[in-house]
Amino acid sequence: MSDQKQIKIGWASISLVSDRPVLLAGQMYYRVSRYVHDPVTATAVAFDNGDASCIMVSCDMVGISDVIYDLLCKEVDGYHGFSSKNLTCGAIHSHNNSRFTPGDAHRSDFDDYIGEDKCLKMDIPDNILAGDESTRFWLDHVSQIIKEAWDIRKPGAISVAHDYASVAFNRRPVFQNPDGTEFSKMYGTCSNDNFIRFEGSSDHSADMLYTFDLEGNVTGVLVDIPCPSQIMELHYFVSADYWHYARGHIREKLGKNVYVLPICGPAGDQNPIDLVRVSKVNQQELVEWNAQAGEVWCNYDLGAECDDTGSRIADAVERGYKKARNTIRTSVVMKESVLEIKLPIRKVSKADYEEAVKILDAKKKLFSPEHRMTSSDQVSMFEPIGVIKRWELQNKQKNYTFKSNVIRIGDAVFASNPFELFVEYSFRIKARAKAQNIFLMQLTNGVGGYLPTKAALAGGSYSSKPASTVVGPDEGTELCEIQIKAIDDLMK
């Protein structure tokens, strides 16, 4: 084809480990890191064939806030001809690193709506890396690898492969009430007598794009696994979770210097723990996990679970490599669409708002500077505060607006979104869009909350309520249609 041109590729990676403690993000209870369990990194890859270019970044973090993504774009825009509109920055959704942005650990919400003098006092060390200083730390490190990857890009080759790895399990069990009605509960105890099924499917797909030098040596791999990195999530240390182990196993198979860029595919209702298996010996632990009020030690070996998961990913990457090395291409088509998508905000009613205010006001009266809230007290206000915040937001703006990058590199198409997108939407896009190799990237270029299904709204529980969502199922359908069309347009 006349529009196929030699592709240039550049890789770079950097540690995101600080020598100071950080506020850990991802749980509702306050956490300050006590030590580094394993390295956390950021990795960047640049692609350019003269017709189009892009840089993709993956960070071992819970998410990339709109604030730091916008700052990053300003930091690198125009660098040696690179346009930040072609920059995607995503996260593996590890709950064991900082957000590197002001307002970590939900503290600002609790303080703002309850009162700092009534909230739990947080023991913050003097040498904490937080606020604007932590943002600067992240910007310096991530902008450095973006520039490095762009500067060192050189002629190379790519190939893609699809395989499977048993990593993701649905985390929303469905239970039956005595009257026959049903409800869902995230991280519910499946060993209970009233457990009947899971609310949705699990996605075991593994999509890989391999990069090579002109001698045919593999230089890196992008790996899309539709599962958050949440085996270590309940604890007080810094960790890349199962991706640390996966990177090690992948390098054992492909080479010690191979770059690995992990992508978290749509996984709003997925987790890396098989609840059917672990529920038998974690009945009380799962109750405490659901409470989200403090650290929980479950009855399984964290390191062994991460290592097993990482090993399964590496096996899929190795199988994919055996296929991909037979279809290596130096000249490819590259195209990109940068979409500004506006989706209507999921609204709450005035009655819901007034009820939430009533609940919050009653709770606040129980506490004072001399008698402060416990962690459990604060967490119990997460949903009422979420309803109040949504009421305030919907009275200021009608839509949630975000940037979505849709990128074609040869036979592969990458499409980003900022949500924790339930798997149902991923299945729709992958099944209906014309491209054979589709890499969907959630939690990219911002954080849009969960995007649940209609079944999730009916089932209830965390990840379906207004406090943890910005848009709803109708908007999920609209997003699917927009991205399917964008993918199809790039395949013409």
N, C-alpha and C positions, 0 to 999 in steps of 0.2 A: 504493500500500500504506500502511496506517495507521502502520506502524512506520518509515516513511521520514521523516527529519527533516533540517532544514538543517544542513549540516556546517560546522564552523569549522576553520580551518587556520592554523598558524603555522610559520614557517621561521626558522632561524638557522644561522650557520656561523662557524667560528673557525679560525685558524691553529694548528697544533701544532708549529710550528718554534720551536726554542729557539736562543738566541744562544750556546749552549755545545754541545760535542760530546756525543753520546749513544752508548750501546751498541746496535748494530744487531742485530736479531733475525731469525732465519729460516734461517741456515746453521749448520752445526756448528762452523765455525771462528770464532775470536774476531774481532770487527770493531768498531772505533770510527769514528764518522763523521768524515770529513775536510772535507766541505763539503756545502752544500745544493744539489742538482741542480735541484730544482723544489719548489714549495710542497706541504706535507702539511697536511691539514685534517681537521676533524671537522664534520659537518653533522647537524642535527636537524630533524625535522618533527613537529608535533603535530596530531592529528586528534581532533575531539570533536563529537558531535551530541546530547549530552544523555543518550542511553541508554548510550553507551560512549565511552571515550577511550583514546588510546594516544600514546606518543612513540617514534619510531624514530630511532636514531642510527647513523651510519656513520663509521668512523674509517680514515684512511690508515695502517693498521698491519697486522702479520702476524696478530694475533688479539687477543681481549679475554679476558684470564685471568679465572678464577673470582674471584680475589682482588680485582682492581680493579673487576669488575662488581658484586660484593657491596658494596664501599665506595661505589661510585657510587649504588647504590640507597639506601643509608643517607643519602647526601648530599642526595638530592632527594625522598625519600619524604615525603609530606604537604605538599609545597610548593604553597601556594594550592589545596589540594584534590586535587592529583595523587597517585595511588598508584603507587609504583615497581613494583608487580606488573605494571603495564601498560607497562613500559619494556623495549624491546629495544635492544641495543647490539651492533653487528657490525663487521666489518673487511673491507677489500678484499683482504687477504692479500698486501700488499706486504712484501717482505723487506728493505726499506730504511728502516726506522724503528725506534724503541725499542718495547719492550713496556710501558714505563713501570711496571714492576713488579720487585720484588727478584728476583735470580737470573737475570738476562738472559744470553743467549748460551750456555746449557747449562753455564756455568762451575760452578755449584754441584754438579751431578751429577758432573762430572769430579773436582772437588776432594774431594767427599764420599766417593767410592768408590775413588779412586786415591790421594788425599793431595795437599794443596796444595803440599807441598814437592817433589813429583815431577812435577806438572803444568807445562805450558808457562807461563812467566811472561808476563803480559799487560802491555803498555806502556799504562797508563791515565793520561791527562793529569789534572793536579790539578783542573782546572775541569770535569770530567765531570759531566753531569747523570744521576744514577743512583740506584738504591735508593729509599728512602722519599721523598727529595726529588723524584725524577722522578714518583713516584706522585702526590704532591701537585700537581705541575705539571699532570698530566693531569686529575686530579679537578677542579681549579679551572677549567680551560678547558672541559671537557665539561659539567660541571654548570651552567656559565654559559649555554651555548647551550640546554640543556634548559629552564632557567627562562625564557630569552628567548622561545623558541618557544612555550612554554605561555602566557606573559603576553600575547603579541601576536596570539594566534589570533583570527581574525575570520571572519565568513561568507564562504564561497568555494564552489568547485565542483571536481569531479573528473571524470576520464574515464580509461579504460584501453585499452591496445592491445597486440597481440602482433605481433612481426615476427622477423626473423632477421639475425644478424651473424656472419660467420666470424671468431670470436675464439678459441674453444677447440679444441684438438687433443688427442687421447689421447697421454699421455706414457709409456705402458708397452708398448713394442714386445716382440713375442714372437720368440724365436730357437729354432733347432733344433740339438740336439746331434748328433754323428756317429751315435749309436745310435738316432736317431729321436725321442728324448724332447724335450720343449720346456721352455723357461724364459722368464720375463719379466724385463726389466731397465729400471727407470725411467731415462729419458734414455739408453736404449741407442742405439747407432749403427746406424741403419737401412741405411746403405750397405754394411754387412757382408754377406758372401755367405750367411750363415745366417739372415738376417732373413726372416720369413715373413708376419707380419701384426701388427696391434695387438690387445691383449688385450680392449679394450672399445670402445664407441662414442664419438663426440663429440657434444656438444650445442651447436647454433648458435642456440638460441632467445634472443630478447630480449623481455623483458616490461616494460612501462612503465605507470606510473600518473602522470598529469599533474594538476597543480593549477592552478586559475584563480581570479582575483578575480571579483567580481560583474559586472564590465564585460566579462568574457570574455577578459581578458589572461592568458596563461600565466605562472604565478609560479614553478613548480618542477616537477621530474620525478624520480620514483624509477625507477631502471633496474636490472633484475635480469639480470646476465650470468653464466652458469655457468662462470667461469674465474678463477683467481687472477691477481693482478697481479705477474707474475714475469719480466718481460723484463730488468729492471735488477738482478735479485736477487743477482748474484755479487759486487757491488762495495761500495765503502767510502763511499758518499754517501747522503744522505737523498733520498728520491724517492717520489712517489705512482704511479710507473710509468705504464702506459698510461692510467690514469684522469685524470692531469693533462692529457694531450693530449685525451682524450675530452671532458672538461669544457669545454675551450676551443672545440672544434669544435661541441659542442652549443649553447654560448652564441652562437656565430656564426650559428647557424640559428634559434634560438628567442628570443634576446635576451640582452644582456650581463649583465643582473641576475638571470637565472633561476638558481634554486638547483638543484643536481644532487646527489642522494643515491644513490651506487652501492651495489648489493647484490651480494655474491658468492654466486651460486647453487651448488648441489651440483657439486663439481668436484675431488673427491679424486684422480681419475685424469686430470685435464685440465691443460693448460698453454697459454700463448699463442704457443708456438713450433712451427712445422710441422717436426717432426723428419725427415720424408722429404726436405724441401728442404734443411735446414741440415746434415744428416748428411754430405752429399757433400764439404763443405769444412771440417768440424769433427770429423774422426775422433779426433784426439788430444785436442782440447778437450772432447769429450763424455766421454772416459775420465777426464780430470781433474775434470770437473764431477761425475761419479759419485763420485769419491774424497772430495769434500766437505772437502778439507784446506786450501784456500786460494783466493784470487781467480783467476778464469779469464776471459780475454778471448776471446770467440768471434768468428768471422769473419762478423759481420753488424753493421750500423749500429744501435746501440741506440735512438737517437733516431728514426731512420726507421721502425723496427719499431713503436715506441710510437705514433708519429704515424699510421702506416697503420692500426693497430688502433683507435686513438681515432677516426679518421675513419670507419671501418666502423660503429662503435657509433653515432656521431652520425648517419650516414645512416639507420640503423634507427630511431633516435629521431625523426628528421624524418618518415620514412614513417609511423611510428606516430602522430605528431601530426596528420598530414593525415586519418587515420581518426578519431582520438580527438576532434577538435574538432567532429565531427558528433554526438557522443553525450555532451555535457557535462551533468552532473547536479548540482544544488545540494542536493537532498534525497536522502539515502541511508540504507540500513540499516547500522547498525554493531553488531557483536557481537564478543565476545572470550572465548576460553577460555585459562586459565593452567594448564598441565599440569605436574605433577611426575612425571617419567618415571624409572623405575628399570629399568635393563637389567643383566643379569648380566655381570660382568667377564670378559673373555677370559683364561682361565687358562693357565699353563705347568705342565709336569710337574716333579716333584721331580728327575727325572733331568736335565731341561733346566737347572734351577736349579743343580744340582751341577756340571754341565759348564761353565756360565757362570762360576761361582765359581773353578773350576780354571783356566779361560782367563785370567780377570782376575788371579788371584794370580800366575800364571806371568809375565804381562806386567809387573806391578808390580815384580817382583824384578829386572828389567833396568834399573831407573832409580833415581836418588837425587837429593838436592838439588844435587849437583855434576854430575849427568848427567840432565837433565830430558827429559821426553817432547817430541817434536815434535808439531805439529798432526796429522800423519798418524797418529802413535802413539795419540793420544787418540781420534780419530775411529774408529779400528779397534776401540775398546772400547765404542762406542755401543750395539751390539746386546747384548753380554754384560751390560752395566750395565742395559739395558732389561729383560732377562729377570730379573735379580736384583731390580730394583725391582718388577716385576710379582709375583714370588713373595712379596715382603714385603707388597705391597698386598692380594693375594688372601687372605692370612692375617689381615688386619685387617677387611676388608669384602667382602661378596658382590656388591654392586651398585654401578654408577656411576649417581648420581642427578643429574638436571639439570632446569632449568626450560625449558619450551617454550611460547612465546606463539603462539597461533593466532588471527588477527585477520581479521574480515570488514569491509571498507569498500566498500559498494556491491556490485558484482559481482566484486570482487577479494578473494582470501583470501591472507594472508601467514602462513607457518608457519616458525618458527625451530628450529634445532638447533645444537649446539656442535661438530659433527664436520666433518671434511673428507670429505664424503659422496660416495662414488663415484656416477657418473652413473646407473648402473643403477637405483638406488633412487629417484632423481628421476623417471625415466621411469615407474616403477610408480605413484608417488603421483599424478603429473599425469594419467596415462592413466585411472586408476580412480576418483579423487575426482570428485565431482559438479560442483564449481565450474569454470567455464570459464576463469577467469583466476587462476592459482595462482602466487604468488611464494614460492619456497622460499629460505630464508636460512640459509646455513651459517656456521660460526664466529661464532655469536651467543650472547650471555649466558654465555660460557665457552669453553674449548678442550678438546674431547674426543678429539683425535687423529684419525687416519684411520679411516674405517669402510669396509673393503674388501669385495669380493665373494668368493665361493668360488673363482672363477677366479683372483683375485689371490693368495689363499692358496696355491693350487696352483702358481702361477707364481713365487712368491717375490719377492725384492727389497724395497727400502725402500718404505714405505707399506703393506706387508702383514704386517710382522713385529711381534711383541709390543712391541718398543721404540717403535714409532710408532703403536700402536693401543691402545685401551682395551677396545673390544668388537669382536665379530666378525660374520660374515654372518648368523647366526641372529638376532642382536640387531638387525641392519639390517632384516631382514624384520619383526621385531616393531615397530620404530619406524615402518615404513611403515604397518602396520595401525593403529597408534595415531593417526597423523596423518591418514590417510584418513578414519577415523571422526570425528575432531575437525572436519575440514573439512566433511564431509557434515552433521554436526550443526548447523553454523553456517548451512548453506544451507536449512535447513528453515523 
